[in-house]
Amino acid sequence: MQRRPRRAELVLSALPAALLATTLAAGSAMAQDVKLPPALTFTAYDTGSSGFSIAVAVGKGLKDKHGTDLRVLPAGNDVARLAPLKAGRAQASAMGIGLFYAQEGVFEFAAREWGPQPLTLLLSTIDCNGANIAIAKDTGAIDVKDLKGKRVGFVVGSPALNQNTLAFLAFGGLTRDDIKIVEFASFGAKWKGMLNNEIDVAQASTISGQTKEVENSPRGLLWPAMPHADKEGWARMTKVGPHLIPHVATCGSAGLSPQTPKEMATYPYPAFIAYRTIGDDLAYSITKGMDDSYDLYKDAVPGASGLALKRQTRQWVIPIHPGAVKVYRAGGVWSDADEAYNNKLLARQSALAAARDAFAKANPPTDDAEYRKAWLAHRKASLEKAGLDTIFD
């Protein structure tokens, strides 16, 4: 949250007493309009990940400012992170780009028990860190193009991590056929595999705790550069990962700093998301509560400062919850263009929901593999009929 300018404090001090009392009362009323339950539950990536650490820091801020206890549940993959929200046992999640795949009903979310999910954004962070694949130094590889034949970590049930990995490999002109895929049960297990020399390459945020552990091990660690001037590399990468944007990383492991920056990619992570069904009041209170307590957690862990309201990504791949929009608008960071863009995303979710409902009524195949194939074909046809980009074929 952007701190109130000191000039405003000077103006307040010059107000007549009666007017000052009225102004302060209004401010107090605004603080009191945050109505959080005594306890909240969020999900996040594994313990030690930057997403988990930021969620814990946010929880302390909410406790100190509003008296709400936040329980953060670590989960090894996207399905496990969203299942408690879908079941109503958690209110929000500090997610990665798996939120996009869940909204679209693709990859693991093309399954019968899932399909398109009406997910919405509360707050997200883009900070000094970047997103990339890390390479163990003992492999001798330096650039992405050097990774042909190398062992690359994937996580079962986590299309976000796996698709990101494939997108980063695409920068160097590589596909899954050029590497040796080694699967793990979770993000944390994958990075233990990196530490134990079971793989050579693993994807993460540059500030994930696990990357520091590997950097300090005998294996060592480096982040390959993804120069923004390499238009062909970026075209290949964003075709696989359309959510990725150019970024200069200045913090994290392997020597990243303002003095030693590196061009790579990023996307909002973690993105605090919730189902549309949690209601406008709760979405507003969670978002406003996080905004109110920003000064209490912004310096607690790397990446947390990116949650400032003024730094929000407002036109991305999923809509912002209407309850959160109230906070953005009150904070002066919401425009007519943002509103129009958000409405288009909400309309896309409605089209996906209609496609899902129509497919369910059309006697879909009982075999899981055939169901997935039929759903993806139906999804594509439905979106094309509605004049919307299919994005995933």
C-alpha positions as CSV (number, residue, x, y, z in Angstrom):
1,M,0.0,0.0,0.0
2,Q,1.3,3.4,-0.9
3,R,2.0,5.3,2.3
4,R,0.0,8.5,2.7
5,P,2.2,11.4,1.7
6,R,3.6,13.6,4.5
7,R,2.1,16.6,2.8
8,A,-1.3,15.2,3.6
9,E,-0.4,15.1,7.2
10,L,0.6,18.8,7.1
11,V,-2.6,19.6,5.4
12,L,-4.5,17.8,8.2
13,S,-2.7,19.7,10.8
14,A,-3.8,23.0,9.3
15,L,-7.5,22.0,9.3
16,P,-10.0,23.6,11.7
17,A,-10.6,21.3,14.7
18,A,-14.1,20.4,13.8
19,L,-13.2,19.6,10.2
20,L,-10.2,17.6,11.4
21,A,-12.4,15.6,13.7
22,T,-14.7,14.8,10.8
23,T,-11.8,13.8,8.6
24,L,-10.3,11.5,11.2
25,A,-13.6,9.9,11.9
26,A,-14.0,9.1,8.2
27,G,-10.6,7.6,8.1
28,S,-11.4,5.5,11.1
29,A,-14.6,4.3,9.5
30,M,-12.7,3.3,6.4
31,A,-10.3,1.2,8.6
32,Q,-13.3,-0.4,10.3
33,D,-15.0,-1.5,7.1
34,V,-12.6,-4.5,6.9
35,K,-14.7,-7.3,8.2
36,L,-12.5,-10.4,8.3
37,P,-13.4,-13.6,10.1
38,P,-11.3,-14.7,13.1
39,A,-9.4,-17.2,11.0
40,L,-8.6,-17.5,7.3
41,T,-7.0,-20.4,5.3
42,F,-4.9,-19.8,2.2
43,T,-3.0,-22.4,0.2
44,A,0.4,-21.9,-1.4
45,Y,3.4,-23.6,-2.9
46,D,5.7,-25.8,-0.7
47,T,7.4,-24.6,2.4
48,G,10.5,-22.7,1.4
49,S,9.0,-21.3,-1.8
50,S,8.8,-17.6,-2.2
51,G,5.0,-17.9,-2.6
52,F,4.7,-19.7,0.8
53,S,7.0,-17.2,2.5
54,I,5.1,-14.2,1.2
55,A,1.8,-15.7,2.3
56,V,3.1,-16.3,5.8
57,A,4.4,-12.6,5.9
58,V,0.9,-11.4,4.8
59,G,-0.6,-13.5,7.5
60,K,1.5,-11.9,10.2
61,G,0.4,-8.5,8.8
62,L,-3.3,-9.4,8.9
63,K,-2.8,-10.7,12.5
64,D,-1.1,-7.6,13.7
65,K,-3.4,-5.2,12.0
66,H,-6.8,-6.9,12.1
67,G,-6.5,-9.8,14.6
68,T,-7.2,-12.4,12.0
69,D,-5.2,-15.7,12.1
70,L,-4.1,-16.9,8.7
71,R,-3.3,-20.5,8.2
72,V,-1.2,-21.2,5.1
73,L,-1.4,-24.7,3.7
74,P,1.6,-25.8,1.5
75,A,0.6,-28.0,-1.5
76,G,2.8,-29.7,-4.0
77,N,0.8,-29.0,-7.2
78,D,-1.9,-26.8,-8.7
79,V,-4.7,-29.3,-8.2
80,A,-3.8,-29.7,-4.5
81,R,-3.7,-25.9,-4.1
82,L,-7.1,-25.3,-5.6
83,A,-9.0,-28.3,-4.2
84,P,-9.4,-26.7,-0.7
85,L,-10.8,-23.5,-2.3
86,K,-13.2,-25.5,-4.5
87,A,-14.4,-27.4,-1.5
88,G,-14.9,-24.2,0.6
89,R,-12.2,-25.2,3.1
90,A,-9.9,-22.3,2.1
91,Q,-10.7,-18.8,1.0
92,A,-7.7,-17.9,-1.2
93,S,-4.5,-19.2,-2.7
94,A,-1.0,-17.8,-3.4
95,M,-0.9,-19.3,-6.9
96,G,1.4,-19.4,-9.9
97,I,0.3,-19.5,-13.5
98,G,-1.7,-22.7,-12.8
99,L,-4.6,-20.2,-12.1
100,F,-4.7,-19.5,-15.9
101,Y,-4.9,-23.2,-16.8
102,A,-7.6,-23.8,-14.2
103,Q,-9.6,-20.9,-15.6
104,E,-9.2,-22.3,-19.1
105,G,-10.0,-25.9,-18.2
106,V,-6.8,-27.3,-19.8
107,F,-4.0,-29.6,-18.9
108,E,-4.8,-31.2,-15.5
109,F,-7.9,-29.2,-15.3
110,A,-9.4,-30.8,-18.4
111,A,-10.4,-33.6,-16.1
112,R,-14.1,-34.5,-15.4
113,E,-14.0,-33.3,-11.8
114,W,-12.5,-29.9,-12.8
115,G,-13.2,-28.1,-16.1
116,P,-13.0,-24.2,-16.3
117,Q,-12.8,-22.6,-12.8
118,P,-14.2,-19.1,-12.1
119,L,-11.0,-17.8,-10.5
120,T,-10.4,-14.1,-9.8
121,L,-7.4,-12.0,-8.7
122,L,-7.2,-10.2,-5.4
123,L,-3.6,-8.9,-5.3
124,S,-0.4,-10.1,-7.0
125,T,3.3,-9.2,-7.0
126,I,5.9,-8.4,-9.5
127,D,9.1,-7.3,-7.8
128,C,12.9,-7.4,-8.2
129,N,12.9,-11.2,-8.8
130,G,12.5,-13.0,-12.0
131,A,11.1,-16.4,-13.2
132,N,13.4,-18.8,-15.0
133,I,14.9,-22.2,-15.2
134,A,18.0,-22.7,-13.1
135,I,20.9,-24.7,-14.3
136,A,23.3,-26.7,-12.1
137,K,26.8,-25.2,-12.6
138,D,28.4,-28.6,-12.6
139,T,26.7,-29.4,-15.9
140,G,28.9,-26.9,-17.7
141,A,25.8,-25.5,-19.5
142,I,25.4,-21.7,-19.6
143,D,22.6,-20.9,-22.0
144,V,19.2,-22.5,-22.6
145,K,20.4,-23.9,-26.0
146,D,23.1,-25.9,-24.1
147,L,20.4,-28.0,-22.3
148,K,19.8,-30.6,-25.0
149,G,19.9,-34.0,-23.4
150,K,19.9,-32.7,-19.9
151,R,17.7,-34.0,-17.1
152,V,14.9,-31.5,-16.4
153,G,12.6,-31.6,-13.4
154,F,8.8,-31.8,-13.8
155,V,6.1,-31.9,-11.1
156,V,3.2,-34.3,-11.4
157,G,-0.2,-32.5,-11.4
158,S,1.4,-29.0,-11.8
159,P,0.9,-27.7,-15.4
160,A,2.0,-24.3,-14.2
161,L,5.6,-25.4,-13.4
162,N,5.8,-27.8,-16.3
163,Q,4.5,-25.4,-18.9
164,N,6.7,-22.6,-17.6
165,T,9.7,-25.0,-18.0
166,L,8.7,-25.8,-21.5
167,A,8.3,-22.1,-22.3
168,F,11.8,-21.3,-21.0
169,L,13.3,-24.2,-23.0
170,A,11.5,-22.9,-26.1
171,F,13.5,-19.7,-25.8
172,G,16.6,-21.8,-26.7
173,G,14.7,-23.6,-29.4
174,L,14.2,-26.8,-27.4
175,T,11.1,-28.9,-26.8
176,R,10.3,-31.8,-24.5
177,D,11.7,-34.2,-27.1
178,D,15.2,-32.6,-26.6
179,I,15.4,-33.3,-22.9
180,K,15.1,-36.1,-20.3
181,I,12.0,-35.4,-18.1
182,V,12.3,-36.5,-14.5
183,E,9.0,-36.3,-12.6
184,F,8.6,-35.4,-8.9
185,A,5.7,-35.3,-6.5
186,S,6.1,-31.6,-5.6
187,F,8.0,-28.4,-6.2
188,G,10.0,-29.1,-3.0
189,A,10.8,-32.7,-4.1
190,K,12.0,-31.4,-7.5
191,W,14.5,-29.1,-5.8
192,K,15.7,-31.8,-3.5
193,G,16.3,-33.8,-6.7
194,M,18.3,-30.9,-8.0
195,L,20.4,-30.8,-4.8
196,N,20.9,-34.6,-5.0
197,N,22.1,-34.6,-8.6
198,E,18.9,-36.4,-9.9
199,I,18.3,-33.5,-12.4
200,D,20.3,-30.7,-14.0
201,V,17.6,-28.1,-14.6
202,A,14.6,-26.9,-12.5
203,Q,12.2,-23.9,-12.7
204,A,11.6,-21.4,-10.0
205,S,11.5,-17.8,-8.9
206,T,14.9,-16.4,-8.4
207,I,14.1,-15.7,-4.7
208,S,12.8,-19.2,-3.9
209,G,14.7,-20.5,-0.8
210,Q,15.4,-23.8,-2.5
211,T,17.5,-22.1,-5.2
212,K,19.8,-20.6,-2.5
213,E,20.4,-24.1,-1.1
214,V,21.5,-25.5,-4.4
215,E,23.6,-22.4,-5.1
216,N,25.5,-23.0,-1.8
217,S,25.9,-26.7,-2.5
218,P,28.8,-28.3,-4.4
219,R,26.7,-28.3,-7.6
220,G,26.3,-24.5,-7.7
221,L,23.6,-22.7,-9.7
222,L,23.2,-20.2,-12.5
223,W,20.3,-18.4,-14.3
224,P,20.5,-18.4,-18.1
225,A,20.0,-15.0,-19.7
226,M,17.0,-14.4,-21.9
227,P,18.0,-11.2,-23.7
228,H,15.0,-9.0,-24.5
229,A,16.5,-8.1,-27.9
230,D,16.3,-11.8,-29.0
231,K,12.9,-11.4,-30.6
232,E,12.8,-14.9,-32.1
233,G,13.6,-16.5,-28.7
234,W,10.9,-14.4,-27.1
235,A,8.4,-15.3,-29.8
236,R,9.1,-19.0,-29.2
237,M,8.8,-18.6,-25.5
238,T,5.6,-16.6,-25.4
239,K,3.9,-19.0,-27.8
240,V,4.2,-21.7,-25.2
241,G,3.8,-19.3,-22.2
242,P,1.6,-16.3,-23.3
243,H,1.6,-15.0,-19.7
244,L,5.3,-14.3,-19.6
245,I,6.6,-10.8,-19.9
246,P,10.2,-9.3,-20.2
247,H,11.8,-8.4,-16.9
248,V,15.2,-7.4,-15.5
249,A,15.8,-9.5,-12.4
250,T,17.9,-7.7,-9.7
251,C,17.4,-9.9,-6.7
252,G,17.7,-13.6,-5.8
253,S,20.2,-16.4,-5.8
254,A,23.3,-16.9,-8.1
255,G,24.5,-13.3,-7.7
256,L,21.6,-11.3,-8.9
257,S,21.6,-7.7,-7.6
258,P,21.0,-4.2,-8.8
259,Q,24.7,-4.1,-9.7
260,T,24.5,-7.4,-11.5
261,P,21.1,-7.6,-13.2
262,K,20.0,-10.1,-15.7
263,E,17.4,-10.0,-18.5
264,M,14.9,-12.8,-18.2
265,A,11.1,-13.2,-17.8
266,T,8.5,-12.8,-15.1
267,Y,4.8,-12.9,-14.4
268,P,2.8,-12.0,-11.3
269,Y,3.8,-14.5,-8.6
270,P,2.4,-15.2,-6.2
271,A,-1.0,-14.2,-7.3
272,F,-3.5,-14.2,-4.5
273,I,-6.7,-15.6,-6.0
274,A,-10.1,-16.6,-4.9
275,Y,-13.2,-18.1,-6.4
276,R,-15.8,-15.6,-7.5
277,T,-18.2,-17.3,-5.2
278,I,-16.5,-16.1,-2.0
279,G,-18.6,-12.9,-2.4
280,D,-17.8,-9.3,-2.8
281,D,-17.6,-8.4,0.9
282,L,-15.1,-11.1,1.8
283,A,-13.0,-10.4,-1.3
284,Y,-13.0,-6.7,-0.5
285,S,-12.0,-7.3,3.2
286,I,-9.2,-9.7,2.3
287,T,-7.8,-7.3,-0.3
288,K,-8.3,-4.2,1.8
289,G,-6.8,-6.0,4.8
290,M,-3.7,-6.9,2.8
291,D,-3.5,-3.3,1.6
292,D,-4.0,-1.8,5.1
293,S,-1.2,-4.1,6.5
294,Y,1.2,-3.6,3.7
295,D,3.7,-1.6,5.7
296,L,3.9,-4.5,8.2
297,Y,5.0,-7.2,5.8
298,K,6.5,-5.4,2.7
299,D,10.1,-5.8,4.0
300,A,9.6,-9.1,5.7
301,V,10.6,-11.3,2.8
302,P,11.9,-10.8,-0.7
303,G,9.1,-10.2,-3.2
304,A,6.5,-9.0,-0.7
305,S,6.9,-5.3,-1.6
306,G,5.4,-6.1,-5.0
307,L,2.0,-6.4,-3.4
308,A,1.7,-2.6,-3.2
309,L,-1.6,-1.4,-4.7
310,K,0.1,1.0,-7.1
311,R,2.2,-1.9,-8.5
312,Q,-0.7,-4.2,-9.4
313,T,-1.0,-5.9,-12.8
314,R,-4.6,-5.0,-13.7
315,Q,-4.8,-6.3,-17.2
316,W,-3.5,-9.9,-17.2
317,V,-5.0,-13.3,-17.9
318,I,-7.8,-13.7,-15.2
319,P,-10.3,-11.0,-14.0
320,I,-9.9,-9.1,-10.8
321,H,-12.7,-9.9,-8.2
322,P,-15.4,-7.2,-8.1
323,G,-14.8,-6.9,-4.4
324,A,-11.1,-6.3,-4.9
325,V,-11.9,-3.8,-7.7
326,K,-13.6,-1.6,-5.0
327,V,-10.2,-1.4,-3.2
328,Y,-8.3,-0.6,-6.5
329,R,-10.8,2.1,-7.3
330,A,-10.7,3.7,-3.9
331,G,-6.9,3.6,-4.1
332,G,-6.9,5.5,-7.4
333,V,-5.4,2.7,-9.4
334,W,-8.4,1.7,-11.5
335,S,-9.3,3.2,-14.9
336,D,-12.1,2.9,-17.5
337,A,-9.7,0.8,-19.6
338,D,-9.1,-1.5,-16.7
339,E,-12.9,-1.9,-16.2
340,A,-13.4,-2.7,-19.9
341,Y,-10.6,-5.2,-19.9
342,N,-11.9,-6.9,-16.7
343,N,-15.4,-7.1,-18.1
344,K,-14.0,-8.9,-21.2
345,L,-12.3,-11.4,-19.0
346,L,-15.4,-12.0,-16.9
347,A,-17.3,-12.5,-20.2
348,R,-14.7,-15.1,-21.2
349,Q,-15.2,-17.0,-18.0
350,S,-19.0,-17.0,-18.7
351,A,-18.4,-18.4,-22.1
352,L,-16.2,-21.1,-20.7
353,A,-18.8,-22.0,-18.0
354,A,-21.5,-22.2,-20.7
355,A,-19.2,-24.5,-22.7
356,R,-18.6,-26.7,-19.7
357,D,-22.4,-26.9,-18.9
358,A,-23.3,-27.8,-22.5
359,F,-20.6,-30.5,-22.6
360,A,-21.8,-32.0,-19.4
361,K,-25.4,-32.3,-20.8
362,A,-24.1,-33.9,-24.1
363,N,-23.4,-37.4,-22.6
364,P,-19.6,-37.1,-22.5
365,P,-17.4,-40.2,-22.7
366,T,-16.9,-42.1,-19.5
367,D,-13.3,-43.0,-20.2
368,D,-11.0,-40.3,-18.7
369,A,-8.7,-40.0,-21.7
370,E,-11.6,-39.8,-24.2
371,Y,-13.4,-37.4,-21.9
372,R,-10.4,-35.1,-21.9
373,K,-10.0,-35.3,-25.7
374,A,-13.7,-34.6,-26.3
375,W,-13.8,-31.7,-23.8
376,L,-10.8,-30.0,-25.4
377,A,-12.4,-30.3,-28.8
378,H,-15.7,-28.9,-27.5
379,R,-13.9,-26.1,-25.7
380,K,-12.1,-25.0,-28.8
381,A,-15.3,-25.1,-30.9
382,S,-17.3,-23.2,-28.3
383,L,-14.7,-20.4,-28.0
384,E,-14.3,-20.1,-31.7
385,K,-18.1,-19.8,-32.1
386,A,-18.1,-17.0,-29.5
387,G,-15.3,-15.2,-31.4
388,L,-12.8,-15.8,-28.5
389,D,-9.1,-16.9,-28.8
390,T,-8.8,-20.6,-27.9
391,I,-5.2,-20.0,-26.6
392,F,-4.7,-23.7,-25.9
393,D,-5.7,-26.2,-28.7
